[in-house]
Structures are given as C-alpha cells and as structure tokens.
Amino acid sequence: MKNYYTDNPALKFQLSHPVMEKIVALKERQYRDYKQYDDAPENFEDAIDNYNRVLEIVGEISAEVLALNAAEVDNEGPKIVNNEIIYAEGTQKDHEALKNAGLYGMSLPRAYSGLNFAYVPFVMAAEIVSRGDTAFANIWGLQDCAETLHEFASEEIKQEFLPRINQGDTCSMDLTEPDAGSDLQAVQLKATWDENANCWRLNGVKRFITNADADIKLVLARSEEGTADGRGLSYFVYDRKHKAVTIRRIENKLGIKGSPTGELVFNNAPAQLVGERRLGLIKYVMSLMNGARLGVAAQAVGLSEAAYREAHSYALQREQFGKKIVQFPQVYEMIANIRAKTDASRALLYETTRFVDIYKALIFIAQERPLTLDEKNEMKQYQKFADVFTPLLKLFATEYCNQNCYEAIQIFGGSGYMKDYPMERMYRDARITNIYEGTSQLQVIAAIRGVGNGLFLSKIKEYEGVEIDSKLIHLKEKLMIMTAQYLTSVAKFETTSEEYDFHARRMVEMAGYIILGYLLLIDACRCDSFRNSAEIFIAYGQAENSRSAAFIHNFDTGLIEKYR
Ligand SMILES: Cc1cc2nc3c(=O)[nH]c(=O)nc-3n(C[C@H](O)[C@H](O)[C@H](O)COP(=O)(O)OP(=O)(O)OC[C@H]3O[C@@H](n4cnc5c(N)ncnc54)[C@H](O)[C@@H]3O)c2cc1C
C-alpha cells in the first residue's frame, strides 16, 4: 500500500528535531492528561509514537483515497442544490475517510474531542493531505478555524462548537467582500445587536469564500456604526443550522476545483460574538490568518513534493535521442532545483511551525496560570519570530510551488499539458497558493518588518553560531558573504522612503535566501540526504542575491518615476 508519510523520510526527520521534546512537553503540560484519557501519552517517546501512528494513517488515506479521487473530483467539482453545496462524490469519500479515522480537530485539546496534536505534526498532516489532493486540503485544513475559537471564544461557545469539529463539521473563514480583499479594513458586512432575540444579526455579502456552505462560519463584520477602519470590526461565529445565508453562486475557477468557493448573502443571520468587540481584525483575524498562512504553506510544500515525484519518475522513463531525458543536463538541473526548493521550503515550514508551537503553547498555559518572567520573555520572543517568519514562509513556499509545478510540466513536455497526467491539474492548483491568505505582495509588506527591525538578521546570526560539519564549511562561508551583501543593500535606504518599499521584495528575498540556506545547511549536518539540496540551493540563492544586490546598487532613484 502506498503511504505519503512513510515514503518521505524528510517528514520523520522534522519530527525528530531536537526542539520537539520541549514543544511536546509544553503542549502536553508535562503529560498531565495521561491518567485521564486513553490516547494521552505518558512521555515524549509515547507522544512521538502516537504522532507517527496517526501520520501513518494520514499518509495511507492521502495516497490510497485522496490521490486516487483527485482527478475525478477536479472534473466533477461541487454544485449547488436547493441552496446547499453538494461536494463531488470523491470529495465526500475523502471527507468520510478522514472523519472516520478521527482526523478532524487534530490540534484541539482532548476535552473538546481533539487529539491535542502540536502544530508540527498537524501541519505535517496538512502537507501530506495536500500531496494527495490540494483542493481537498482546503476542506480538511479549514479545521484550523477551530484554533481561533479555542484561543479567543467564551467557554460556552467552545463547548457548543469545538466538539463538533471532530464529528466532521466543516469550517470557513468569511472575510473577503467585493470591495475588501487585501484591505480587510474596508469590510462592510453589518453586524447589529438584536435586543429581542438576544443575539447579533449579520447582513451583507461575502465573496470568494472557501467551504462556502460550511457548518461553522467565522465572520468578520462591522459592528460599530459610523466607523470606516479596522477598529470597527468584530468577529462572529455563525451556525449553518440557522439557514440564514444564501449561496449566490459557486465560482468557476482555474484550479482547486474540488474546493467550493462561493459568494454569500447573509440575511439577518443570527451570530455570536467571539471575544471582544472591535478586536475582530486587529487581533482575532490576524491570528486566524497566521494559522491559515501556515496551512497554505503546508499545502504548497505538499504540492511541490507531488510535482517533484511526478517529474522525476517521468524523466526516469521517458526516452529521447536514445537516452532517458533525466540524463540531459538541462532536465536534471530542473529536477534538482525542484528538489532543493522543496527541501528548503519544508525546512522553513517546520522552523516557523516550531516557533508557533512554542509561543501558542505558552499563550494557553498563561490562561491556566501566571507565566514566569522567563516564560513571558520566551513567549514574546517566539511570537515576534513567528510574525515575520510566517509571511516569509508563505512567500517562498507558494512562489516555489508555482515555479516547481511550472518546471514539472516542462519536464513532461507536451504530455504535461494534457489531462492524461496529473501535472496539468497540479499546475492549475498551484496558482492560488500565492494569492489567497494574502497575496505575495502582502506577505512582503508583513515580512519587510523583519528586515527593518533586525529580526531576520538576529536569526541569521544565531544560525551562524551553530556548529557546522567541516565538510560543509564552504557553504557557511558563502552564506556569510551573502549576509554582508544583504546588509550593504539594506543600508542603502531610509526605511521610510518610497525606494525602500520599491525594493522591499528584493530585500525580503535576500534575507530569505540566507535563512533558507542556513536551515538546509543545518539539516544537512544532521542528515546527509540534504547535502545535495543544501549545495544546490545555496549556489542558487547566492546567484539570486547577487542579482538583487546589483539591481539595488545600480538603481537610480529617478527610475521609480518610469515604473509608475
Ligand atoms: C479560490 C479562492 C479562495 C478563497 N478563499 C477565501 C476564504 O476562504 N475566505 C476569505 O475571506 N477569502 C478567500 N479568498 C479571497 C482571497 O483571500 C483574496 O482574493 C486575496 O486576499 C486578494 O484579494 P483580492 O482578490 O480582492 O485582490 P486585491 O486586493 O484587489 O489585489 C489585487 C492586486 O493588487 C495587489 N495589492 C493590493 N494591495 C496592495 C498593497 N498594499 N501593496 C502591494 N500590492 C497590493 C495584490 O497583491 C494583487 O496583486 C479566496 C480567493 C480565491 C481566489
């Protein structure tokens, strides 16, 4: 039987990262659930065994159910029948398979019928599911909406909604509107307090909503009359049982066709407030989106992995000019680049997830007892890193996913363009990853803070301090040269100048190539199998950074006018 977890040793490698012991102890609160719940681990080894067991099930379902249904689902898509969305038959089977295996509500505490998984194995499951079917990864992955309810909702709301996730209830995050896309401060959907019914009422339109007909909807709405910015927005939970939302249409789109994207009208829909008024966008949606960005990055890495395997196995068997095409330098270079970019994205995915795991666990611990000063500092520190690493990750993983699928089609030649092979679908599916949950441009706007406040540099210096295998020391030397080049480029601008914004992407990418390079190098020191990718990626990153540095160095400020 095929298994997308056990056939990919890079995943177990990430699970064996030295920081996992700390993460699991925090998540399991020193294993206090052990006596209360049958499935709770007794110690670290037990927890890892448990993660392995569950991920093996995810791996098997992804390979044996999701991947086999994916083409049919892509072809059939969902439809609207009597204001309800009916999934494609394959999607229904996928959903049942994961629900029956207890794979919804993975990160929720056991008290809410969850598995209490740390984010690292949860994100890993998302990567594996996406490798099986990227469209289905949305339907399954939106379970992480439950995380924001868990963090910010009242106990009453948690009791009402969270145990339902494990039963397979689906979720959606309803943020975007026709005039509020990247700029969510412009959201207009109205929330008014209904004194008689003792609830909030939602009225207005949302568009481009994934899982449009979800059982549990998290909705961003304007609760404060007369306001026009983010401070007038609050966050609500709506239950599908009220049947007060009309599905205007399902979008006919380029890719992820199995994932229903809909336009909705809220008609006096009853809803409950989550957390405090006015903090909807500023606090809750920011947290929700950071989690979702991690999910999209995992989706992108899973798809890159799938593209690599498709392209590699095709190149091994296709012959031209009397040779396997994998023997041609231009082809094996493309394959090696896909491998290196996938490995680099994955290294950043799990590094970022480890930051999130630590600070989130401390946030939840702080709800149970006061944190010590050291714990408070640690929480703040990891949160700061997560806040700049998350957009960096989303930018790199999703742009690489697009590049990887593009190159994979190239390796297939004309056959890649045909629906006879899965690459055609994967290529279409990749295109959304750098658009939703904030376009790449918006990720740059978030990540540039890490350039300006020196957070990226402080991590780079930390990585520089890690002991490196003497056989790989030449790679560290390259990364140090790249760091000096990055600092010279950044020093050229005032952070408040238009030039700084103009070159923001170049500077973020320069920092990114160094960070990803170090992560791969450190991985290569722990495991030989990453050596090739580290060598290839750092050579590639060095060339890319030199190009950016030269562009910045030679750039005449007056040129900006010409671009306008
Ligand atoms: C298939 C699909 C599923 C989706 N699912 C959901 C969902 O479940 N829930 C939800 O709420 N939304 C969802 N969305 C919406 C998605 O998040 C938005 O489409 C996305 O955030 C971009 O917004 P927009 O489409 O309005 O583009 P715009 O915001 O109009 O952007 C257009 C262009 O301008 C650029 N741009 C905008 N502002 C800036 C800036 N300040 N600086 C530089 N460039 C800028 C953008 O990068 C982009 O290139 C989905 C969209 C799609 C296509």
The ligand as a Gaussian input file, in Angstrom:
#p B3LYP/6-31G(d) Opt

LIG

0 1
 C      -10.022000      30.288000      -4.755000
 C      -10.088000      31.343000      -3.706000
 C      -10.436000      31.006000      -2.418000
 C      -10.520000      31.980000      -1.428000
 N      -10.927000      31.642000      -0.164000
 C      -11.185000      32.628000       0.740000
 C      -11.769000      32.322000       2.005000
 O      -11.994000      31.165000       2.344000
 N      -12.064000      33.340000       2.824000
 C      -11.828000      34.631000       2.512000
 O      -12.153000      35.504000       3.305000
 N      -11.254000      34.952000       1.324000
 C      -10.940000      33.993000       0.435000
 N      -10.382000      34.303000      -0.779000
 C      -10.059000      35.690000      -1.083000
 C       -8.574000      35.975000      -1.124000
 O       -8.035000      35.948000       0.162000
 C       -8.385000      37.294000      -1.849000
 O       -8.729000      37.083000      -3.211000
 C       -6.966000      37.818000      -1.733000
 O       -6.690000      38.197000      -0.415000
 C       -6.724000      39.027000      -2.642000
 O       -7.757000      39.957000      -2.587000
 P       -8.440000      40.468000      -3.937000
 O       -8.791000      39.289000      -4.739000
 O       -9.516000      41.416000      -3.598000
 O       -7.277000      41.235000      -4.693000
 P       -6.846000      42.751000      -4.466000
 O       -6.738000      43.029000      -3.028000
 O       -7.728000      43.616000      -5.278000
 O       -5.382000      42.742000      -5.090000
 C       -5.138000      42.903000      -6.488000
 C       -3.618000      43.061000      -6.692000
 O       -3.148000      44.229000      -6.003000
 C       -2.075000      43.878000      -5.125000
 N       -2.153000      44.710000      -3.939000
 C       -3.226000      45.038000      -3.187000
 N       -2.880000      45.821000      -2.156000
 C       -1.543000      46.003000      -2.241000
 C       -0.574000      46.719000      -1.473000
 N       -0.907000      47.408000      -0.383000
 N        0.722000      46.679000      -1.870000
 C        1.099000      45.967000      -2.951000
 N        0.219000      45.285000      -3.718000
 C       -1.077000      45.296000      -3.376000
 C       -2.296000      42.400000      -4.810000
 O       -1.095000      41.772000      -4.414000
 C       -2.808000      41.893000      -6.154000
 O       -1.693000      41.660000      -6.989000
 C      -10.246000      33.330000      -1.760000
 C       -9.873000      33.664000      -3.063000
 C       -9.804000      32.701000      -4.028000
 C       -9.436000      33.114000      -5.428000

